[in-house]
């Protein structure tokens, strides 16, 4: 069975919104290498509507600039959970019907792992149905002060720390699995 891996950027004070505003000074070679390794173990993406809409605008423009990672990101199949979207572009399929059932079906299919970027409303469903196998929380050495926080909209969930990676930039990636 494939694993669903969530990767989320978060500030020291728990803010997840607007990483393009506070994260870019820390995006260096270590960041890129870790991200590429995580990405290479997957063959599809699961995205909520907000992340999908932001990515669908940003990533095609990066590929136009010759970015090879962006080319891979644009080619990768994407599954989008949304109650409001009626159609998708950017090599994406809209999940229709029961999201938990569809994600469970995707996990049971053959292939590599599934990568989910960002934390938001979709995570409530994923947590409730115990569908996320691994969380990669990228803690950035930034105090954002305001914005959407990691735990907003989520219920209580106990996690087990399985690995820590520290970058020279000050980013620390905490990898957790759901606690049994």
C-alpha positions as CSV (number, residue, x, y, z in Angstrom):
1,X,0.0,0.0,0.0
2,X,1.2,3.5,-0.9
3,X,1.8,6.0,1.9
4,X,0.2,9.5,2.0
5,X,2.9,11.9,3.0
6,X,2.1,15.5,4.1
7,X,4.7,18.2,3.7
8,X,4.0,21.6,5.4
9,X,6.0,24.7,5.9
10,X,5.4,26.4,9.3
11,X,6.9,29.2,11.2
12,X,8.2,28.9,14.8
13,X,4.9,30.6,15.9
14,X,2.8,28.1,14.0
15,X,1.8,30.1,10.9
16,X,1.3,28.2,7.7
17,X,-0.1,30.9,5.4
18,X,2.0,32.9,2.9
19,X,5.2,30.8,3.0
20,X,6.2,32.7,-0.2
21,X,6.5,35.8,2.0
22,X,8.5,34.4,4.9
23,X,10.2,31.2,3.6
24,X,12.2,32.2,0.5
25,X,15.3,33.5,2.4
26,X,15.7,29.9,3.6
27,X,15.3,28.0,0.3
28,X,18.8,26.9,-0.3
29,X,20.6,23.7,-1.6
30,X,19.8,21.7,1.5
31,X,16.1,22.6,1.3
32,X,16.1,21.8,-2.4
33,X,17.8,18.4,-2.0
34,X,15.4,17.3,0.8
35,X,12.4,18.5,-1.1
36,X,13.6,16.7,-4.3
37,X,14.2,13.4,-2.4
38,X,10.7,13.6,-0.8
39,X,9.2,14.3,-4.2
40,X,11.1,11.5,-6.0
41,X,9.6,8.8,-3.7
42,X,6.1,9.8,-5.0
43,X,4.2,9.6,-8.2
44,X,1.1,11.8,-7.5
45,X,0.0,14.7,-5.5
46,X,-3.1,15.3,-3.3
47,X,-4.0,18.9,-2.9
48,X,-6.8,20.9,-1.2
49,X,-8.4,23.7,-3.3
50,X,-6.4,26.6,-1.8
51,X,-3.0,24.9,-2.4
52,X,-4.1,23.7,-5.8
53,X,-5.2,27.1,-6.9
54,X,-1.9,28.7,-5.8
55,X,0.3,26.0,-7.2
56,X,-1.6,25.9,-10.6
57,X,-0.6,29.5,-11.2
58,X,2.9,29.4,-9.8
59,X,4.4,26.2,-11.1
60,X,3.8,26.5,-14.9
61,X,5.5,29.9,-14.8
62,X,8.6,28.4,-13.1
63,X,8.8,25.7,-15.8
64,X,8.8,28.4,-18.4
65,X,12.0,29.7,-16.8
66,X,13.7,26.3,-17.3
67,X,13.3,24.8,-13.8
68,X,13.5,21.0,-14.2
69,X,11.8,20.4,-10.8
70,X,8.9,22.6,-12.0
71,X,8.7,20.5,-15.1
72,X,8.4,17.3,-13.0
73,X,5.8,19.0,-10.7
74,X,3.7,20.1,-13.7
75,X,3.7,16.6,-15.2
76,X,2.9,14.8,-12.0
77,X,-0.8,13.7,-11.7
78,X,-2.7,15.7,-9.1
79,X,-5.9,14.9,-7.2
80,X,-7.8,17.9,-5.9
81,X,-10.3,17.8,-3.0
82,X,-12.8,20.7,-3.3
83,X,-16.5,21.3,-2.7
84,X,-16.5,24.4,-4.9
85,X,-14.4,23.8,-8.0
86,X,-16.2,22.4,-11.0
87,X,-13.2,21.7,-13.2
88,X,-9.4,21.6,-13.0
89,X,-6.4,22.1,-15.2
90,X,-2.7,21.5,-14.6
91,X,-2.9,17.7,-15.0
92,X,-5.3,17.5,-12.1
93,X,-8.4,15.4,-11.4
94,X,-11.2,16.7,-9.2
95,X,-12.1,14.3,-6.4
96,X,-15.8,13.8,-6.6
97,X,-17.9,12.1,-4.0
98,X,-16.5,10.9,-0.6
99,X,-13.0,12.3,-0.3
100,X,-12.0,9.7,2.4
101,X,-13.1,6.8,0.2
102,X,-11.3,8.2,-2.8
103,X,-8.0,8.8,-0.9
104,X,-8.2,5.3,0.5
105,X,-8.7,4.0,-3.0
106,X,-5.7,6.0,-4.3
107,X,-3.5,4.7,-1.4
108,X,-4.5,1.1,-2.2
109,X,-3.6,1.5,-5.9
110,X,-0.2,0.4,-7.1
111,X,2.5,3.0,-7.5
112,X,4.8,5.2,-5.4
113,X,3.7,7.2,-2.4
114,X,1.3,10.2,-2.7
115,X,2.6,13.6,-1.6
116,X,0.3,16.3,-0.1
117,X,1.5,19.8,0.3
118,X,0.1,22.2,2.9
119,X,-2.2,21.8,5.9
120,X,-5.8,23.0,5.8
121,X,-9.4,22.0,5.8
122,X,-8.8,18.7,3.9
123,X,-6.7,17.5,6.8
124,X,-9.7,17.3,9.1
125,X,-11.1,14.5,6.9
126,X,-7.7,12.9,6.5
127,X,-7.1,12.9,10.3
128,X,-10.6,11.6,11.0
129,X,-10.1,8.6,8.7
130,X,-6.4,8.1,9.6
131,X,-5.3,8.5,6.1
132,X,-2.0,10.4,6.5
133,X,0.9,8.0,7.1
134,X,3.7,10.6,7.6
135,X,4.0,14.3,8.3
136,X,7.0,16.4,7.4
137,X,6.7,19.7,9.3
138,X,9.3,22.2,8.0
139,X,9.9,24.6,10.9
140,X,11.3,27.8,9.6
141,X,13.2,30.2,12.0
142,X,10.7,32.9,11.5
143,X,8.0,34.6,13.7
144,X,5.2,35.6,11.3
145,X,3.0,37.2,14.0
146,X,-0.2,36.6,12.2
147,X,-1.8,34.3,9.6
148,X,-3.5,30.9,9.5
149,X,-2.0,28.6,12.1
150,X,-1.1,24.9,11.7
151,X,-3.8,23.6,14.1
152,X,-6.6,25.8,12.8
153,X,-9.6,23.5,11.8
154,X,-7.9,20.4,13.1
155,X,-9.0,18.0,15.9
156,X,-6.7,16.5,18.5
157,X,-4.2,14.1,17.1
158,X,-1.2,12.4,18.8
159,X,1.9,11.9,16.7
160,X,5.2,10.1,17.2
161,X,8.4,11.7,16.2
162,X,10.4,9.4,13.9
163,X,13.1,11.7,12.4
164,X,14.6,15.1,12.7
165,X,16.6,16.9,10.0
166,X,18.3,20.2,10.6
167,X,19.6,22.5,7.8
168,X,22.3,25.1,8.1
169,X,19.7,27.8,7.3
170,X,17.9,27.0,10.6
171,X,15.1,25.0,9.1
172,X,14.3,21.9,11.1
173,X,12.1,19.2,9.5
174,X,10.2,17.1,12.0
175,X,8.9,13.9,10.6
176,X,6.0,12.3,12.5
177,X,3.7,9.3,12.1
178,X,0.3,8.9,13.7
179,X,0.6,7.5,17.2
180,X,-1.0,4.0,17.4
